[in-house]
Amino acid sequence: MQSTIILYTKENCGLCEQAKDLLESLQLIHSFQIEERDIYTNDQWLEQYQLMIPVVEIGRTQFYGEQLQPEVLEAAIIK
């Protein structure tokens, strides 16, 4: 079964685009789906992630800010 990685994002977010590009590059090596969630479509997501996006959720672990590095995300994917 293919795993799903969640990307919390919003429109017109340059950092979100960079995070998506990073995930897409990792998809070339590892098998997973990317589920994009626009935080403005859900009040709970907006309240939780407004100041943190982009947020990448792999399993039950969330990564944001300085953690959005290829080696960090790849290690979490492999785990």
Gaussian input, Z-matrix of N, CA and C with variables (Angstrom, degrees):
# hf/3-21g

backbone

0 1
 N
 C     1     B1
 C     2     B2     1     A1
 N     3     B3     2     A2     1     D1
 C     4     B4     3     A3     2     D2
 C     5     B5     4     A4     3     D3
 N     6     B6     5     A5     4     D4
 C     7     B7     6     A6     5     D5
 C     8     B8     7     A7     6     D6
 N     9     B9     8     A8     7     D7
 C    10    B10     9     A9     8     D8
 C    11    B11    10    A10     9     D9
 N    12    B12    11    A11    10    D10
 C    13    B13    12    A12    11    D11
 C    14    B14    13    A13    12    D12
 N    15    B15    14    A14    13    D13
 C    16    B16    15    A15    14    D14
 C    17    B17    16    A16    15    D15
 N    18    B18    17    A17    16    D16
 C    19    B19    18    A18    17    D17
 C    20    B20    19    A19    18    D18
 N    21    B21    20    A20    19    D19
 C    22    B22    21    A21    20    D20
 C    23    B23    22    A22    21    D21
 N    24    B24    23    A23    22    D22
 C    25    B25    24    A24    23    D23
 C    26    B26    25    A25    24    D24
 N    27    B27    26    A26    25    D25
 C    28    B28    27    A27    26    D26
 C    29    B29    28    A28    27    D27
 N    30    B30    29    A29    28    D28
 C    31    B31    30    A30    29    D29
 C    32    B32    31    A31    30    D30
 N    33    B33    32    A32    31    D31
 C    34    B34    33    A33    32    D32
 C    35    B35    34    A34    33    D33
 N    36    B36    35    A35    34    D34
 C    37    B37    36    A36    35    D35
 C    38    B38    37    A37    36    D36
 N    39    B39    38    A38    37    D37
 C    40    B40    39    A39    38    D38
 C    41    B41    40    A40    39    D39
 N    42    B42    41    A41    40    D40
 C    43    B43    42    A42    41    D41
 C    44    B44    43    A43    42    D42
 N    45    B45    44    A44    43    D43
 C    46    B46    45    A45    44    D44
 C    47    B47    46    A46    45    D45
 N    48    B48    47    A47    46    D46
 C    49    B49    48    A48    47    D47
 C    50    B50    49    A49    48    D48
 N    51    B51    50    A50    49    D49
 C    52    B52    51    A51    50    D50
 C    53    B53    52    A52    51    D51
 N    54    B54    53    A53    52    D52
 C    55    B55    54    A54    53    D53
 C    56    B56    55    A55    54    D54
 N    57    B57    56    A56    55    D55
 C    58    B58    57    A57    56    D56
 C    59    B59    58    A58    57    D57
 N    60    B60    59    A59    58    D58
 C    61    B61    60    A60    59    D59
 C    62    B62    61    A61    60    D60
 N    63    B63    62    A62    61    D61
 C    64    B64    63    A63    62    D62
 C    65    B65    64    A64    63    D63
 N    66    B66    65    A65    64    D64
 C    67    B67    66    A66    65    D65
 C    68    B68    67    A67    66    D66
 N    69    B69    68    A68    67    D67
 C    70    B70    69    A69    68    D68
 C    71    B71    70    A70    69    D69
 N    72    B72    71    A71    70    D70
 C    73    B73    72    A72    71    D71
 C    74    B74    73    A73    72    D72
 N    75    B75    74    A74    73    D73
 C    76    B76    75    A75    74    D74
 C    77    B77    76    A76    75    D75
 N    78    B78    77    A77    76    D76
 C    79    B79    78    A78    77    D77
 C    80    B80    79    A79    78    D78
 N    81    B81    80    A80    79    D79
 C    82    B82    81    A81    80    D80
 C    83    B83    82    A82    81    D81
 N    84    B84    83    A83    82    D82
 C    85    B85    84    A84    83    D83
 C    86    B86    85    A85    84    D84
 N    87    B87    86    A86    85    D85
 C    88    B88    87    A87    86    D86
 C    89    B89    88    A88    87    D87
 N    90    B90    89    A89    88    D88
 C    91    B91    90    A90    89    D89
 C    92    B92    91    A91    90    D90
 N    93    B93    92    A92    91    D91
 C    94    B94    93    A93    92    D92
 C    95    B95    94    A94    93    D93
 N    96    B96    95    A95    94    D94
 C    97    B97    96    A96    95    D95
 C    98    B98    97    A97    96    D96
 N    99    B99    98    A98    97    D97
 C   100   B100    99    A99    98    D98
 C   101   B101   100   A100    99    D99
 N   102   B102   101   A101   100   D100
 C   103   B103   102   A102   101   D101
 C   104   B104   103   A103   102   D102
 N   105   B105   104   A104   103   D103
 C   106   B106   105   A105   104   D104
 C   107   B107   106   A106   105   D105
 N   108   B108   107   A107   106   D106
 C   109   B109   108   A108   107   D107
 C   110   B110   109   A109   108   D108
 N   111   B111   110   A110   109   D109
 C   112   B112   111   A111   110   D110
 C   113   B113   112   A112   111   D111
 N   114   B114   113   A113   112   D112
 C   115   B115   114   A114   113   D113
 C   116   B116   115   A115   114   D114
 N   117   B117   116   A116   115   D115
 C   118   B118   117   A117   116   D116
 C   119   B119   118   A118   117   D117
 N   120   B120   119   A119   118   D118
 C   121   B121   120   A120   119   D119
 C   122   B122   121   A121   120   D120
 N   123   B123   122   A122   121   D121
 C   124   B124   123   A123   122   D122
 C   125   B125   124   A124   123   D123
 N   126   B126   125   A125   124   D124
 C   127   B127   126   A126   125   D125
 C   128   B128   127   A127   126   D126
 N   129   B129   128   A128   127   D127
 C   130   B130   129   A129   128   D128
 C   131   B131   130   A130   129   D129
 N   132   B132   131   A131   130   D130
 C   133   B133   132   A132   131   D131
 C   134   B134   133   A133   132   D132
 N   135   B135   134   A134   133   D133
 C   136   B136   135   A135   134   D134
 C   137   B137   136   A136   135   D135
 N   138   B138   137   A137   136   D136
 C   139   B139   138   A138   137   D137
 C   140   B140   139   A139   138   D138
 N   141   B141   140   A140   139   D139
 C   142   B142   141   A141   140   D140
 C   143   B143   142   A142   141   D141
 N   144   B144   143   A143   142   D142
 C   145   B145   144   A144   143   D143
 C   146   B146   145   A145   144   D144
 N   147   B147   146   A146   145   D145
 C   148   B148   147   A147   146   D146
 C   149   B149   148   A148   147   D147
 N   150   B150   149   A149   148   D148
 C   151   B151   150   A150   149   D149
 C   152   B152   151   A151   150   D150
 N   153   B153   152   A152   151   D151
 C   154   B154   153   A153   152   D152
 C   155   B155   154   A154   153   D153
 N   156   B156   155   A155   154   D154
 C   157   B157   156   A156   155   D155
 C   158   B158   157   A157   156   D156
 N   159   B159   158   A158   157   D157
 C   160   B160   159   A159   158   D158
 C   161   B161   160   A160   159   D159
 N   162   B162   161   A161   160   D160
 C   163   B163   162   A162   161   D161
 C   164   B164   163   A163   162   D162
 N   165   B165   164   A164   163   D163
 C   166   B166   165   A165   164   D164
 C   167   B167   166   A166   165   D165
 N   168   B168   167   A167   166   D166
 C   169   B169   168   A168   167   D167
 C   170   B170   169   A169   168   D168
 N   171   B171   170   A170   169   D169
 C   172   B172   171   A171   170   D170
 C   173   B173   172   A172   171   D171
 N   174   B174   173   A173   172   D172
 C   175   B175   174   A174   173   D173
 C   176   B176   175   A175   174   D174
 N   177   B177   176   A176   175   D175
 C   178   B178   177   A177   176   D176
 C   179   B179   178   A178   177   D177
 N   180   B180   179   A179   178   D178
 C   181   B181   180   A180   179   D179
 C   182   B182   181   A181   180   D180
 N   183   B183   182   A182   181   D181
 C   184   B184   183   A183   182   D182
 C   185   B185   184   A184   183   D183
 N   186   B186   185   A185   184   D184
 C   187   B187   186   A186   185   D185
 C   188   B188   187   A187   186   D186
 N   189   B189   188   A188   187   D187
 C   190   B190   189   A189   188   D188
 C   191   B191   190   A190   189   D189
 N   192   B192   191   A191   190   D190
 C   193   B193   192   A192   191   D191
 C   194   B194   193   A193   192   D192
 N   195   B195   194   A194   193   D193
 C   196   B196   195   A195   194   D194
 C   197   B197   196   A196   195   D195
 N   198   B198   197   A197   196   D196
 C   199   B199   198   A198   197   D197
 C   200   B200   199   A199   198   D198
 N   201   B201   200   A200   199   D199
 C   202   B202   201   A201   200   D200
 C   203   B203   202   A202   201   D201
 N   204   B204   203   A203   202   D202
 C   205   B205   204   A204   203   D203
 C   206   B206   205   A205   204   D204
 N   207   B207   206   A206   205   D205
 C   208   B208   207   A207   206   D206
 C   209   B209   208   A208   207   D207
 N   210   B210   209   A209   208   D208
 C   211   B211   210   A210   209   D209
 C   212   B212   211   A211   210   D210
 N   213   B213   212   A212   211   D211
 C   214   B214   213   A213   212   D212
 C   215   B215   214   A214   213   D213
 N   216   B216   215   A215   214   D214
 C   217   B217   216   A216   215   D215
 C   218   B218   217   A217   216   D216
 N   219   B219   218   A218   217   D217
 C   220   B220   219   A219   218   D218
 C   221   B221   220   A220   219   D219
 N   222   B222   221   A221   220   D220
 C   223   B223   222   A222   221   D221
 C   224   B224   223   A223   222   D222
 N   225   B225   224   A224   223   D223
 C   226   B226   225   A225   224   D224
 C   227   B227   226   A226   225   D225
 N   228   B228   227   A227   226   D226
 C   229   B229   228   A228   227   D227
 C   230   B230   229   A229   228   D228
 N   231   B231   230   A230   229   D229
 C   232   B232   231   A231   230   D230
 C   233   B233   232   A232   231   D231
 N   234   B234   233   A233   232   D232
 C   235   B235   234   A234   233   D233
 C   236   B236   235   A235   234   D234

   B1=1.4497
   B2=1.5293
   B3=1.3010
   B4=1.4597
   B5=1.5325
   B6=1.3152
   B7=1.4562
   B8=1.5268
   B9=1.3174
   B10=1.4569
   B11=1.5164
   B12=1.3235
   B13=1.4628
   B14=1.5222
   B15=1.3250
   B16=1.4600
   B17=1.5250
   B18=1.3358
   B19=1.4632
   B20=1.5210
   B21=1.3369
   B22=1.4599
   B23=1.5181
   B24=1.3308
   B25=1.4512
   B26=1.5236
   B27=1.3149
   B28=1.4693
   B29=1.5222
   B30=1.3280
   B31=1.4598
   B32=1.5255
   B33=1.3356
   B34=1.4658
   B35=1.5300
   B36=1.3181
   B37=1.4673
   B38=1.5267
   B39=1.3139
   B40=1.4607
   B41=1.5204
   B42=1.3308
   B43=1.4659
   B44=1.5200
   B45=1.3337
   B46=1.4722
   B47=1.5264
   B48=1.3165
   B49=1.4627
   B50=1.5283
   B51=1.3216
   B52=1.4644
   B53=1.5236
   B54=1.3272
   B55=1.4724
   B56=1.5244
   B57=1.3341
   B58=1.4680
   B59=1.5265
   B60=1.3313
   B61=1.4696
   B62=1.5309
   B63=1.3255
   B64=1.4628
   B65=1.5306
   B66=1.3402
   B67=1.4677
   B68=1.5241
   B69=1.3279
   B70=1.4601
   B71=1.5266
   B72=1.3282
   B73=1.4649
   B74=1.5325
   B75=1.3362
   B76=1.4619
   B77=1.5280
   B78=1.3331
   B79=1.4655
   B80=1.5263
   B81=1.3173
   B82=1.4619
   B83=1.5321
   B84=1.3355
   B85=1.4600
   B86=1.5342
   B87=1.3187
   B88=1.4679
   B89=1.5232
   B90=1.3157
   B91=1.4568
   B92=1.5291
   B93=1.3243
   B94=1.4619
   B95=1.5250
   B96=1.3131
   B97=1.4618
   B98=1.5245
   B99=1.3290
   B100=1.4595
   B101=1.5280
   B102=1.3262
   B103=1.4652
   B104=1.5233
   B105=1.3319
   B106=1.4601
   B107=1.5171
   B108=1.3204
   B109=1.4529
   B110=1.5233
   B111=1.3242
   B112=1.4636
   B113=1.5246
   B114=1.3189
   B115=1.4621
   B116=1.5255
   B117=1.3418
   B118=1.4631
   B119=1.5203
   B120=1.3463
   B121=1.4579
   B122=1.5262
   B123=1.3394
   B124=1.4563
   B125=1.5288
   B126=1.3161
   B127=1.4691
   B128=1.5228
   B129=1.3278
   B130=1.4699
   B131=1.5244
   B132=1.3423
   B133=1.4673
   B134=1.5217
   B135=1.3311
   B136=1.4587
   B137=1.5212
   B138=1.3174
   B139=1.4643
   B140=1.5257
   B141=1.3343
   B142=1.4600
   B143=1.5288
   B144=1.3417
   B145=1.4711
   B146=1.5212
   B147=1.3114
   B148=1.4676
   B149=1.5251
   B150=1.3131
   B151=1.4696
   B152=1.5244
   B153=1.3419
   B154=1.4633
   B155=1.5250
   B156=1.3218
   B157=1.4622
   B158=1.5252
   B159=1.3133
   B160=1.4587
   B161=1.5275
   B162=1.3337
   B163=1.4585
   B164=1.5240
   B165=1.3261
   B166=1.4590
   B167=1.5232
   B168=1.3301
   B169=1.4593
   B170=1.5247
   B171=1.3269
   B172=1.4686
   B173=1.5217
   B174=1.3211
   B175=1.4641
   B176=1.5074
   B177=1.2918
   B178=1.4766
   B179=1.5306
   B180=1.3217
   B181=1.4595
   B182=1.5249
   B183=1.3290
   B184=1.4583
   B185=1.5268
   B186=1.3366
   B187=1.4571
   B188=1.5241
   B189=1.3293
   B190=1.4653
   B191=1.5201
   B192=1.3252
   B193=1.4592
   B194=1.5176
   B195=1.3131
   B196=1.4620
   B197=1.5285
   B198=1.3217
   B199=1.4631
   B200=1.5366
   B201=1.3171
   B202=1.4681
   B203=1.5288
   B204=1.3316
   B205=1.4600
   B206=1.5265
   B207=1.3291
   B208=1.4750
   B209=1.5169
   B210=1.3290
   B211=1.4672
   B212=1.5265
   B213=1.3303
   B214=1.4608
   B215=1.5293
   B216=1.3334
   B217=1.4625
   B218=1.5334
   B219=1.3253
   B220=1.4510
   B221=1.5254
   B222=1.3260
   B223=1.4633
   B224=1.5277
   B225=1.3268
   B226=1.4682
   B227=1.5294
   B228=1.3074
   B229=1.4737
   B230=1.5127
   B231=1.3160
   B232=1.4659
   B233=1.5294
   B234=1.3271
   B235=1.4725
   B236=1.5008
   A1=109.80
   A2=115.14
   A3=120.05
   A4=109.56
   A5=116.67
   A6=119.98
   A7=110.47
   A8=114.72
   A9=121.45
   A10=108.87
   A11=115.23
   A12=121.96
   A13=106.44
   A14=115.94
   A15=120.93
   A16=108.92
   A17=115.07
   A18=122.09
   A19=107.82
   A20=116.23
   A21=121.11
   A22=106.91
   A23=116.16
   A24=121.38
   A25=110.68
   A26=116.79
   A27=123.61
   A28=107.33
   A29=115.41
   A30=119.48
   A31=110.63
   A32=115.01
   A33=122.11
   A34=112.74
   A35=115.40
   A36=121.74
   A37=107.79
   A38=116.85
   A39=121.39
   A40=113.08
   A41=116.93
   A42=120.14
   A43=110.99
   A44=116.66
   A45=120.75
   A46=110.06
   A47=116.66
   A48=120.88
   A49=110.61
   A50=116.71
   A51=120.66
   A52=110.67
   A53=116.64
   A54=120.50
   A55=110.11
   A56=116.83
   A57=120.34
   A58=110.42
   A59=116.78
   A60=120.58
   A61=110.75
   A62=116.19
   A63=121.02
   A64=110.37
   A65=116.54
   A66=119.74
   A67=111.10
   A68=117.02
   A69=119.79
   A70=111.25
   A71=117.42
   A72=119.35
   A73=110.48
   A74=117.23
   A75=120.71
   A76=111.37
   A77=116.96
   A78=120.96
   A79=111.40
   A80=117.51
   A81=120.94
   A82=111.06
   A83=116.06
   A84=122.15
   A85=111.67
   A86=116.48
   A87=122.52
   A88=109.78
   A89=115.78
   A90=121.27
   A91=110.78
   A92=116.80
   A93=122.02
   A94=109.07
   A95=114.88
   A96=121.97
   A97=108.68
   A98=116.38
   A99=121.55
   A100=107.46
   A101=115.57
   A102=120.67
   A103=107.43
   A104=115.92
   A105=120.17
   A106=109.39
   A107=115.90
   A108=121.55
   A109=108.90
   A110=116.08
   A111=122.07
   A112=107.83
   A113=117.19
   A114=120.45
   A115=112.47
   A116=117.36
   A117=119.67
   A118=112.57
   A119=118.04
   A120=121.04
   A121=111.62
   A122=117.72
   A123=121.03
   A124=108.12
   A125=117.18
   A126=121.17
   A127=112.82
   A128=117.06
   A129=120.29
   A130=110.47
   A131=116.99
   A132=120.11
   A133=110.26
   A134=116.75
   A135=120.70
   A136=110.11
   A137=116.75
   A138=120.68
   A139=111.44
   A140=116.26
   A141=121.03
   A142=113.31
   A143=117.42
   A144=120.19
   A145=115.63
   A146=118.21
   A147=121.46
   A148=113.22
   A149=117.51
   A150=120.95
   A151=112.98
   A152=116.83
   A153=119.73
   A154=113.97
   A155=118.49
   A156=118.84
   A157=111.33
   A158=117.41
   A159=126.34
   A160=111.99
   A161=114.53
   A162=121.78
   A163=107.20
   A164=116.09
   A165=122.23
   A166=106.99
   A167=116.24
   A168=121.42
   A169=109.27
   A170=115.47
   A171=122.41
   A172=106.32
   A173=116.07
   A174=119.25
   A175=108.38
   A176=116.41
   A177=120.72
   A178=111.58
   A179=116.94
   A180=121.37
   A181=110.09
   A182=115.79
   A183=120.76
   A184=110.04
   A185=113.70
   A186=121.41
   A187=108.09
   A188=116.49
   A189=120.96
   A190=108.84
   A191=114.65
   A192=119.99
   A193=112.50
   A194=115.54
   A195=121.75
   A196=113.21
   A197=117.36
   A198=121.20
   A199=112.09
   A200=117.53
   A201=120.69
   A202=110.52
   A203=114.14
   A204=123.23
   A205=108.09
   A206=117.40
   A207=120.01
   A208=113.36
   A209=117.95
   A210=119.89
   A211=111.90
   A212=117.58
   A213=121.50
   A214=109.85
   A215=115.77
   A216=119.53
   A217=110.92
   A218=116.77
   A219=119.38
   A220=111.29
   A221=117.42
   A222=121.00
   A223=110.25
   A224=116.81
   A225=120.21
   A226=110.81
   A227=117.30
   A228=121.51
   A229=110.14
   A230=116.55
   A231=122.23
   A232=111.09
   A233=116.31
   A234=122.72
   A235=114.12
   D1=136.11
   D2=-178.50
   D3=-81.78
   D4=136.10
   D5=179.46
   D6=-82.46
   D7=162.98
   D8=179.05
   D9=-120.24
   D10=133.02
   D11=174.93
   D12=-109.31
   D13=132.26
   D14=-177.19
   D15=-98.67
   D16=134.07
   D17=175.93
   D18=-117.86
   D19=110.21
   D20=174.87
   D21=-82.78
   D22=127.33
   D23=-169.76
   D24=-147.66
   D25=-178.49
   D26=170.70
   D27=-153.19
   D28=166.66
   D29=179.55
   D30=-68.33
   D31=154.07
   D32=176.60
   D33=53.51
   D34=48.20
   D35=-179.39
   D36=-122.89
   D37=103.80
   D38=-179.07
   D39=-60.43
   D40=-41.64
   D41=178.99
   D42=-65.27
   D43=-33.98
   D44=177.80
   D45=-65.11
   D46=-40.84
   D47=177.94
   D48=-63.39
   D49=-40.60
   D50=177.68
   D51=-63.00
   D52=-41.93
   D53=179.09
   D54=-64.13
   D55=-41.16
   D56=178.79
   D57=-64.17
   D58=-43.18
   D59=178.10
   D60=-59.96
   D61=-41.25
   D62=178.77
   D63=-62.36
   D64=-46.26
   D65=178.75
   D66=-62.93
   D67=-40.67
   D68=179.85
   D69=-64.74
   D70=-34.40
   D71=177.10
   D72=-68.84
   D73=-34.88
   D74=177.30
   D75=-71.35
   D76=-25.73
   D77=177.05
   D78=-65.24
   D79=-23.39
   D80=178.58
   D81=-68.40
   D82=-22.75
   D83=-177.09
   D84=-105.83
   D85=-36.36
   D86=-174.54
   D87=-121.70
   D88=149.08
   D89=-178.11
   D90=-93.11
   D91=111.27
   D92=175.36
   D93=-160.89
   D94=159.85
   D95=175.14
   D96=-99.16
   D97=151.92
   D98=173.97
   D99=-109.27
   D100=123.15
   D101=175.48
   D102=-108.62
   D103=112.25
   D104=178.94
   D105=-87.57
   D106=132.98
   D107=177.82
   D108=-123.94
   D109=113.20
   D110=177.33
   D111=-76.17
   D112=117.65
   D113=-175.13
   D114=-64.06
   D115=-19.06
   D116=-179.80
   D117=-81.70
   D118=1.25
   D119=177.44
   D120=-99.64
   D121=0.13
   D122=-176.39
   D123=-149.75
   D124=118.70
   D125=-176.14
   D126=-59.04
   D127=-36.86
   D128=179.74
   D129=-65.49
   D130=-44.22
   D131=178.52
   D132=-63.41
   D133=-41.62
   D134=-179.02
   D135=-60.72
   D136=-47.30
   D137=-179.97
   D138=-63.77
   D139=-40.54
   D140=-175.00
   D141=-75.98
   D142=-37.91
   D143=-168.89
   D144=-115.79
   D145=-0.07
   D146=-173.03
   D147=-49.62
   D148=-42.88
   D149=-176.11
   D150=-94.31
   D151=-0.25
   D152=-173.02
   D153=-112.91
   D154=-17.28
   D155=-170.38
   D156=-62.38
   D157=150.97
   D158=0.66
   D159=-75.51
   D160=147.35
   D161=175.50
   D162=-123.37
   D163=130.27
   D164=177.38
   D165=-109.54
   D166=127.28
   D167=179.91
   D168=-112.60
   D169=117.22
   D170=178.84
   D171=-118.43
   D172=114.50
   D173=-173.17
   D174=65.25
   D175=-124.50
   D176=178.78
   D177=-106.08
   D178=9.49
   D179=-176.88
   D180=-106.00
   D181=136.49
   D182=178.53
   D183=-110.80
   D184=141.84
   D185=-178.78
   D186=-125.72
   D187=139.96
   D188=178.37
   D189=-158.45
   D190=167.86
   D191=177.96
   D192=59.92
   D193=-128.15
   D194=-176.79
   D195=-65.67
   D196=-17.05
   D197=-179.12
   D198=-74.87
   D199=-14.57
   D200=-177.23
   D201=-80.53
   D202=66.88
   D203=179.14
   D204=-119.55
   D205=145.92
   D206=-177.53
   D207=-52.17
   D208=-45.73
   D209=-175.39
   D210=-68.86
   D211=-33.83
   D212=179.46
   D213=-68.24
   D214=-48.62
   D215=-177.79
   D216=-68.12
   D217=-39.23
   D218=-179.98
   D219=-63.41
   D220=-40.72
   D221=177.92
   D222=-61.27
   D223=-38.41
   D224=179.58
   D225=-70.35
   D226=-35.41
   D227=178.78
   D228=-65.43
   D229=-42.94
   D230=-176.64
   D231=-68.50
   D232=-34.38
   D233=-175.24
   D234=-56.82

